[in-house]
Amino acid sequence: MNDKNTTQFNHENVKVGEETSPTLLRFFRRKWLGIWQSNPPGMGLFVFGLCIAVIMAIPIVYVIWRSLFAGIDRWQRLLDERIPQLLWNTLSLAGAVTVSTMIIGVSLAWIVIRTDIPGKKAWRWLLAMPLTVPPYVGAVTYIIVFGRSGWARDLWQSTPWLVNALGDYSINIYSFGGVFLVLTMFTYPYVYLIASASLRKMNRNYEEAAYSQGMSTSEVFWKVNLPLLRPAIGAGGILVSLYVLGDFGTIAMLRYVTFTAAIYFQRASFDTASAAVLSLVLILLTVAILWIESKTRRKNKYYQTSNTYRKPLTLKLGKWKPFVLFYVSVVFFVSVILPIGVLVYWSRIGIRMGALDGRFFGFAINSLKVSGFAALLCMLFSMPIIYLKGRYPSLITKVIEKLSYAGYALPGVIVALGFVFIFNNHLPRLYGTFYIVALAFVVRFLPQAMQAGEASLSLISPRIDEAARSLGYPPWKVMLKVILPNMLPGVLAGGALVFVSAIKELPATLMLRPPNFDTLAVRVYFEASESIYHLAAPAALLIVLVSVVPLRYMLKKY
Amino acid sequence: MFKSKSVLALLMVALFAFITVGCSSEQPASGEQGDSESNELVVYSGRNERFVQALLEKFTEDTGIEVLALHGANPLQIAEEKNNVRADIFISNDLGALGYLDSKGLLQGSNPEGIETIPADFRAEDNAYFAISARARGFIYNKDMITEEEMPKSNEDLFDSKWATVENGFAITRGGNGGMTGHVSALRYQWGDEKTAEWIAAIRANSAGIYQGHGDIRRAVGAGEHSFGLVNNYYFHQQLVEPENNNVGFIYLDQEEDEMGVVANAAGVGLVSGGPNEGNAIAFIEWLLLPENQVAFVGESLELLINSQYGAVYPAEVQPHIVDFSDLKVQDMPIKELGNYFEDTTALIEASGLDLDLK
């Protein structure tokens, strides 16, 4: 089979390069085969994959390029005045939220997996539910409840003993504390889900060994369980801190300025050079976080053996039961009941006032259109990359794969900024159409489609490919006709994930949307920042409802 | 297997249908560059969406021309897109922004029917832009928290840090806001850059809240979240119409004998040079100049009409509080002069850090 492929390749090159020296040609061919370990992919497939990867990476490269030529003056001014403050705002918030989500996420995972808490099964998915509330929607609901003229103030002021004891209502949601609370409550499930998955796989043998040494339960937790959980906590923490770095909606609504917000506001007043400079700093921060994580993970390696696996013991809560139940309920109330309750309350008012009019459905259709298009493109684009990676592992495929992940680790603001540069300057035809919004979504969310598809490709034996290839199919045809139908469920799941992420996406949509193309997310942002809650709530509620779709997928995965 | 294959086929068909439908619906917009036969008008607007949307819908109703609106647009977007002009009309609440765009050659003159109704002070010589409604800057204050006597009365007063200590403090907008930009331009005309920069630093430090827009401020002051806030006068009018939290008053700034007079600005429209639907853009301008539509331009904003004789109708709660433009002591800088300050003003605000601030 390999021979056949080589000869095929051979012919192509001879045809194209008749005039070049055959020796040189042979040299390159040997190199090429060396890279692929004598199993190169078909040219069509390879070029398609390569193109996708390049498209994915261009916006970020372009932003970096722009920032390097922003001029020394601008750099100096930003470094002196802007950047130190933004660094502090951004890093302190990311650090605080990451630590608190780790504590909440791990403790909840522990309680749900390892203790005899009543309603164990129900809690398992109830506690993952905040995942369905995009943090900026959560922020809107918290403003309604805790804002300077929110429900909490009314309640407080009408409770005489509270006013007497503590004075007038003094909670300020527009503060570090407010942003911290909102981001923590709506991102802890990342840690929670990954930690529960890891806890479920944990082997009882280690604990028993520790108990036999006379350790107490808490000692076992700190010395045995926690180290084994370390990779899971790290992975969850990375997701959370990257989320905080890239978040726009929450911080903008709660009037806290981090790098992402600063980039958006710079760009909104069309100081694109400054926006590019700030973006470069943010990119460096992201890379630094990824690097720190990989560094610390390498130092701690723990192995779990599977051959003697035994399910971990369920701990009896005993007298702690009411306390633990209270803790779990409080988290659930604050992160699920409260926001969804507020949205339902205001949606009812809004609907009675005629919020579900033609404009609303127009916005919903726009959301559907752009997210659906992005999802289809992601399904289409993810296939060749997964297939290349799964069947033709090599340095080149690794690079292609890494490039495809470029948008994932970076905030939508930066992806959008790159798109503005490129399309406004070089592809004006597409600038200001909804296609570039969809394309920005593809850059951001392609990795979600890839991960989902990859899982199902790994279940398909390469033998099937070989059989098809032996019948004379070229690789792209094998992929389309044989592999794709078999991994369709995975690809569709990936598409669904992209669709849901795209519906929620805010900053890229804000920056790239053409005239008359507001989406639900954009409307939530505008109406809420004008405090017109009866119009913001129905759109927000619809986004939350749609977001339930990936919850099932997430729960199955972890 | 057959089933999943047909699903796949369906999916592919759907994808291609989607792309082709999308392309064909998208094509006319970009395909008919400069063609006045198109049935579209692209409007970029820097005004609050709620003031503009009804006007645009009325235009579509009256003429059948479909309006593609981009609300919340920054004037510099017109400048950035100059190689790829997409907008036909720019609506602004800052005449300075329009003047700036015109000075950069981004707007184009015309001779629309009805333009003579706009006083010469409020339009460009070649009519590339003109104003419809005027507004004045001042403080909205919450009468439950502070009395008229206790309130600051001039721009100069805001240097004093004692206003940081009034109950719940006071509110301003971020520097990127069009109203704030115009305000700072006026101060630069009056005071020069150095003193103005100090003023920006003072309000940035002393304010308790820095908001995205004026709508937030009027609501916050009405609800007692701040004692007062720096807004345009019509936001006061709007708050009076609210069913609750409407016990508010308004101070027109610098009205004393030796003071500079109130900072005024105007909202209006500009004809973007080389826009894709020029014929429709002229049609829009002539439509807008009809007295009835000048009144509609004020709409929900409750601004003052430049042609007050056309009789904008205000709600009963607002009417007693309307102060005619002619009764105010207005800063002596001609409003059209604002455009010459626009670019340096944004630079000055940015240097002070206020453009990004929110708190």
Interface residues (C-beta under 8 A of the other chain):
Chain A: R77 E81 R82 R148 S149 Y174 A252 R255 Y256 V257 A261 A262 F265 Q266 A268 S269 F270 D271 T272 K369 G372 F373 L376 M379 L380 N424 N425 P428 R429 Y431 G432 T433 F434 Y435 L484 P485 N486 L488 R513 P514 P515 N516 F526 S529 E530 S531
Chain B: M1 S4 K5 V7 L8 L11 A14 L15 F18 G22 E26 A29 S30 V42 V43 Y44 N48 E49 R50 V67 L68 A69 L70 H71 G72 N74 L76 Q77 A79 E80 E81 N83 N84 R86 A87 N168 R174 G176 G209 I210 Y211 Q212 G213 G215 D216 R219 A220 A223 G224 E225 N245 T346 E350 A351 G353 D355 L356 D357 L358 K359
